[in-house]
């Protein structure tokens, strides 16, 4: 094996890991902007993980499939509106906004419905029987595979052909880096949805119920809080946010509707939740944005094949330094 300052090289001379500082510096701003776009999607999905964990102390590994069901709903809405794989449609602005809103509603409805059915069919019977937490975890993994296989049997193993409703056009530049319309929509809409969720949990009467159940389910029940209703609504909110993330994901990656398409993204969203402090809504936002940016930086430094590795190495490093995540499990000491 030969050694070089720029890369580690195999005996045959093929580089398997690079350390390209020039690429990192040249693409710094474009990677930052693109990373914020991906990070916004991770953060929306991460909110579902952190909400369910806050209320039930459950890692809902089937949440990645809740997300991908929303992606399929988006694809079918586009297809049902008459758009076909291939060329990007040229639409008047009001018509385009209307179609995107229709796709958003459909994706949120399908993902939200999937999350509620998952809670009713898979988790509620276990709660009634007082099952241990390990059983919940195994059930979550099993439910994930079941939802995957339903898609596989129905649509096959290949991704759906790309349908692009909105062309990815540059709107302006920041330090020479292109900022596109898809990036602007994704980041702004995601932040608004996350802010709305935070306000709902912290400022509304039902939000107080969520925090109460997260803090002490038995006492909350004695105080008149309907625990089952709170849990179902928590799953619903997480599903709705995952559906919105699915639309933004399909706008960014039109070929993203695949039966296994939610797996890696779901793991990254869970990583974002843990990174920011699982059970902390604002931590999910911070963790998602940070993860999206850092993995893009790592891609430039080490090569595209190391993108996912960088994301998980970051998680390990953060947990070694601060096991509760960057912001910790807080929000009124209710873990939500």
C-alpha positions as CSV (number, residue, x, y, z in Angstrom):
1,X,0.0,0.0,0.0
2,X,1.3,3.5,-0.9
3,X,0.6,6.6,1.1
4,X,-0.2,10.1,-0.2
5,X,-1.0,13.3,1.6
6,X,-4.3,13.7,-0.3
7,X,-5.6,10.1,-0.1
8,X,-5.3,6.6,1.2
9,X,-4.7,4.3,-1.8
10,X,-5.2,0.6,-2.3
11,X,-2.5,-1.6,-3.7
12,X,-4.0,-1.4,-7.2
13,X,-3.9,2.4,-7.1
14,X,-7.6,3.0,-6.5
15,X,-8.4,5.7,-4.0
16,X,-11.0,4.7,-1.4
17,X,-10.9,7.7,0.8
18,X,-9.9,11.3,0.0
19,X,-9.2,14.3,2.1
20,X,-9.9,17.1,-0.4
21,X,-9.6,20.4,1.4
22,X,-9.8,22.4,-1.9
23,X,-13.2,20.8,-2.7
24,X,-14.5,21.6,0.8
25,X,-13.5,25.2,0.6
26,X,-14.7,25.7,-3.0
27,X,-18.1,24.2,-2.3
28,X,-18.5,25.4,1.3
29,X,-21.5,27.7,0.7
30,X,-23.2,25.5,-1.8
31,X,-22.8,22.5,0.6
32,X,-24.2,24.7,3.5
33,X,-27.3,25.8,1.5
34,X,-27.9,22.3,0.2
35,X,-27.3,20.8,3.7
36,X,-29.9,23.1,5.2
37,X,-32.4,21.9,2.7
38,X,-31.8,18.2,3.5
39,X,-31.5,19.0,7.2
40,X,-35.0,20.6,7.1
41,X,-36.4,17.3,5.8
42,X,-34.5,15.3,8.5
43,X,-35.8,17.7,11.2
44,X,-39.5,17.3,10.2
45,X,-39.2,13.5,10.3
46,X,-37.2,13.7,13.5
47,X,-40.0,15.6,15.2
48,X,-42.1,12.4,14.9
49,X,-39.5,10.3,16.6
50,X,-39.0,12.9,19.4
51,X,-42.7,13.4,20.0
52,X,-43.5,9.6,20.3
53,X,-40.4,9.1,22.5
54,X,-41.4,12.0,24.7
55,X,-44.8,10.6,25.4
56,X,-44.2,6.8,25.3
57,X,-40.4,6.4,25.7
58,X,-40.7,4.4,22.5
59,X,-38.4,4.6,19.5
60,X,-40.9,4.2,16.7
61,X,-38.6,2.6,14.0
62,X,-41.7,2.2,11.7
63,X,-41.8,6.0,11.4
64,X,-39.5,5.8,8.4
65,X,-42.2,3.9,6.6
66,X,-44.8,6.4,7.6
67,X,-42.6,8.9,5.8
68,X,-42.3,6.9,2.6
69,X,-46.0,6.2,2.4
70,X,-46.4,10.0,2.1
71,X,-43.8,10.0,-0.7
72,X,-45.9,7.5,-2.6
73,X,-49.0,9.6,-2.0
74,X,-47.2,12.6,-3.5
75,X,-46.2,10.6,-6.5
76,X,-49.7,9.3,-7.1
77,X,-51.2,12.8,-6.8
78,X,-48.8,14.0,-9.4
79,X,-49.6,11.1,-11.6
80,X,-53.4,11.4,-11.0
81,X,-53.2,15.1,-12.0
82,X,-52.0,14.0,-15.5
83,X,-48.2,14.5,-15.1
84,X,-46.0,11.8,-16.4
85,X,-42.3,10.9,-15.9
86,X,-39.9,12.9,-18.1
87,X,-40.2,16.6,-18.8
88,X,-40.9,19.1,-16.1
89,X,-44.4,20.7,-16.4
90,X,-44.7,24.4,-17.3
91,X,-47.6,25.7,-15.2
92,X,-48.9,29.1,-14.2
93,X,-47.9,30.0,-10.6
94,X,-51.3,29.8,-9.1
95,X,-52.0,26.4,-10.7
96,X,-48.6,25.1,-9.5
97,X,-49.2,26.3,-5.9
98,X,-52.7,24.6,-6.0
99,X,-51.2,21.3,-7.2
100,X,-48.4,21.4,-4.6
101,X,-50.9,22.2,-1.8
102,X,-53.1,19.2,-3.0
103,X,-50.1,16.9,-2.9
104,X,-49.2,18.3,0.5
105,X,-52.6,17.5,1.9
106,X,-52.6,14.0,0.4
107,X,-49.2,13.2,1.7
108,X,-50.0,14.5,5.2
109,X,-53.3,12.6,5.2
110,X,-51.7,9.3,4.1
111,X,-48.8,9.5,6.5
112,X,-51.0,10.7,9.3
113,X,-53.4,7.9,8.7
114,X,-50.7,5.4,8.5
115,X,-49.3,6.6,11.8
116,X,-52.7,6.4,13.5
117,X,-53.3,2.9,12.2
118,X,-49.9,1.8,13.3
119,X,-50.6,3.1,16.8
120,X,-54.0,1.4,17.0
121,X,-53.0,-1.9,15.5
122,X,-49.4,-2.4,16.7
123,X,-48.9,-0.4,19.9
124,X,-52.2,0.1,21.7
125,X,-52.8,-3.7,22.3
126,X,-49.3,-3.9,23.8
127,X,-50.1,-1.0,26.2
128,X,-53.3,-2.6,27.3
129,X,-51.4,-5.8,28.2
130,X,-48.7,-3.9,30.0
131,X,-46.0,-5.3,27.7
132,X,-42.3,-4.5,28.5
133,X,-40.5,-1.8,26.5
134,X,-38.4,-4.4,24.7
135,X,-41.6,-5.9,23.2
136,X,-42.5,-2.4,21.9
137,X,-39.1,-2.0,20.3
138,X,-39.3,-5.4,18.6
139,X,-42.9,-4.6,17.4
140,X,-41.7,-1.3,15.9
141,X,-39.0,-3.1,13.9
142,X,-41.4,-5.7,12.8
143,X,-44.0,-3.1,11.8
144,X,-41.4,-1.4,9.7
145,X,-40.7,-4.5,7.7
146,X,-44.4,-5.2,7.3
147,X,-45.1,-1.7,5.9
148,X,-42.0,-2.1,3.6
149,X,-43.2,-5.5,2.3
150,X,-46.7,-4.2,1.6
151,X,-45.2,-1.6,-0.7
152,X,-42.9,-4.2,-2.3
153,X,-45.8,-6.5,-3.1
154,X,-47.9,-3.7,-4.4
155,X,-45.4,-1.7,-6.4
156,X,-42.3,-3.9,-6.8
157,X,-38.7,-3.3,-5.9
158,X,-37.9,-0.5,-8.4
159,X,-38.4,3.2,-7.6
160,X,-41.2,5.0,-9.3
161,X,-40.2,6.9,-12.3
162,X,-39.4,10.6,-11.6
163,X,-42.2,13.1,-11.9
164,X,-41.0,16.7,-11.4
165,X,-43.7,19.3,-11.0
166,X,-41.4,22.2,-10.1
167,X,-38.2,22.8,-12.0
168,X,-35.2,23.4,-9.7
169,X,-34.4,27.0,-10.8
170,X,-31.9,29.4,-9.2
171,X,-33.5,32.4,-7.5
172,X,-30.4,34.2,-6.2
173,X,-26.9,33.5,-5.1
174,X,-25.1,33.7,-1.7
175,X,-21.3,34.0,-1.9
176,X,-21.5,32.5,-5.4
177,X,-23.6,29.5,-4.2
178,X,-27.0,29.0,-6.0
179,X,-30.2,29.2,-3.9
180,X,-33.0,27.5,-5.8
181,X,-36.8,27.8,-5.5
182,X,-37.0,24.2,-4.2
183,X,-34.5,25.0,-1.4
184,X,-36.3,28.1,-0.4
185,X,-39.7,26.3,-0.2
186,X,-38.3,23.4,1.7
187,X,-36.4,25.4,4.3
188,X,-39.1,28.1,4.9
189,X,-42.1,25.7,4.9
190,X,-40.2,23.2,7.2
191,X,-39.3,25.9,9.7
192,X,-42.9,27.2,9.7
193,X,-44.3,23.7,10.4
194,X,-41.7,23.1,13.1
195,X,-42.5,26.5,14.7
196,X,-46.2,25.7,14.6
197,X,-45.7,22.3,16.2
198,X,-43.6,23.9,19.0
199,X,-46.3,26.5,19.6
200,X,-49.0,23.8,19.6
201,X,-47.2,21.7,22.2
202,X,-46.2,24.7,24.4
203,X,-49.1,27.1,24.1
204,X,-52.3,25.2,23.7
205,X,-54.5,23.3,26.1
206,X,-54.0,20.0,24.3
207,X,-50.3,20.6,24.2
208,X,-50.3,20.9,28.0
209,X,-52.0,17.5,27.9
210,X,-49.1,16.1,25.8
211,X,-46.5,17.5,28.2
212,X,-48.5,16.2,31.2
213,X,-48.7,12.6,29.8
214,X,-45.0,12.8,28.9
215,X,-44.1,13.9,32.5
216,X,-46.3,11.5,34.4
217,X,-49.0,9.5,32.6
218,X,-50.7,8.1,35.7
219,X,-51.0,11.5,37.4
220,X,-52.2,13.1,34.1
221,X,-54.9,10.5,33.9
222,X,-56.0,11.2,37.4
223,X,-56.2,14.9,36.5
224,X,-58.6,14.2,33.7
225,X,-56.3,13.9,30.7
226,X,-57.4,11.3,28.2
227,X,-54.0,9.5,27.8
228,X,-55.1,7.3,24.8
229,X,-56.3,10.4,23.0
230,X,-53.1,12.2,23.6
231,X,-51.0,9.3,22.4
232,X,-53.1,8.9,19.2
233,X,-52.8,12.6,18.5
234,X,-49.1,12.5,19.1
235,X,-48.7,9.8,16.4
236,X,-51.0,11.8,14.2
237,X,-48.9,15.0,14.5
238,X,-45.7,13.0,13.8
239,X,-47.3,11.4,10.7
240,X,-48.6,14.8,9.4
241,X,-45.1,16.2,9.7
242,X,-43.6,13.2,8.0
243,X,-46.0,13.6,5.1
244,X,-45.0,17.2,4.7
245,X,-41.4,16.1,4.7
246,X,-42.2,13.5,2.0
247,X,-43.5,16.2,-0.4
248,X,-40.3,18.3,0.1
249,X,-38.2,15.2,-0.4
250,X,-40.0,14.3,-3.6
251,X,-39.5,17.9,-4.9
252,X,-35.8,17.5,-4.2
253,X,-35.4,13.9,-5.2
254,X,-38.2,13.0,-7.7
255,X,-37.1,9.3,-7.9
256,X,-37.4,9.0,-4.1
257,X,-40.6,6.9,-4.1
258,X,-39.1,3.4,-3.4
259,X,-40.3,0.8,-0.9
260,X,-37.0,1.0,0.9
261,X,-36.6,4.7,0.3
262,X,-37.5,5.7,3.9
263,X,-34.9,3.4,5.6
264,X,-31.7,5.5,5.4
265,X,-33.6,8.8,5.7
266,X,-35.5,7.5,8.7
267,X,-32.2,6.4,10.4
268,X,-30.8,9.9,9.7
269,X,-33.9,11.6,11.1
270,X,-33.6,9.4,14.3
271,X,-29.9,10.4,14.4
272,X,-30.9,14.1,14.2
273,X,-33.4,13.6,17.0
274,X,-30.7,12.0,19.2
275,X,-28.2,14.5,18.2
276,X,-30.3,17.5,19.2
277,X,-31.6,15.7,22.3
278,X,-34.4,13.1,21.8
279,X,-37.6,14.3,23.4
280,X,-36.7,17.9,22.7
281,X,-38.6,19.5,19.8
282,X,-36.1,22.3,19.3
283,X,-33.3,19.8,19.6
284,X,-34.8,17.9,16.6
285,X,-34.7,21.1,14.5
286,X,-31.1,21.8,15.5
287,X,-30.0,18.2,15.1
288,X,-31.6,17.9,11.6
289,X,-30.1,21.2,10.3
290,X,-26.7,20.3,11.8
291,X,-26.7,16.8,10.4
292,X,-27.7,17.9,6.9
293,X,-24.9,20.5,6.8
294,X,-22.1,18.3,8.3
295,X,-22.8,15.3,6.1
296,X,-22.5,17.6,3.0
297,X,-19.2,18.9,4.4
298,X,-18.0,15.3,4.9
299,X,-19.0,14.4,1.3
300,X,-16.7,17.2,0.0
301,X,-13.8,16.3,2.3
302,X,-13.8,12.5,2.0
303,X,-15.9,11.6,-1.1
304,X,-19.6,11.0,-1.7
305,X,-19.4,7.3,-0.6
306,X,-18.6,8.6,3.0
307,X,-21.6,10.9,3.3
308,X,-23.7,8.5,5.5
309,X,-20.6,7.4,7.5
310,X,-19.9,11.0,8.4
311,X,-23.4,11.5,9.7
312,X,-23.2,8.6,12.1
313,X,-19.7,9.3,13.2
314,X,-21.0,12.8,14.2
315,X,-23.7,11.1,16.3
316,X,-21.2,8.9,18.1
317,X,-18.9,11.9,18.8
318,X,-21.7,14.1,20.2
319,X,-23.0,11.3,22.4
320,X,-19.5,10.6,23.8
321,X,-19.3,14.3,24.8
322,X,-22.9,14.9,25.7
323,X,-25.0,11.7,26.0
324,X,-28.3,13.6,26.3
325,X,-27.7,15.4,23.0
326,X,-26.9,19.0,22.3
327,X,-30.0,20.5,24.0
328,X,-30.7,17.6,26.2
329,X,-34.1,16.1,27.2
330,X,-35.9,19.2,28.4
331,X,-39.0,21.3,27.5
332,X,-40.6,21.6,30.9
333,X,-39.0,18.4,32.1
334,X,-41.7,16.6,30.2
335,X,-39.3,15.2,27.5
336,X,-41.5,16.7,24.7
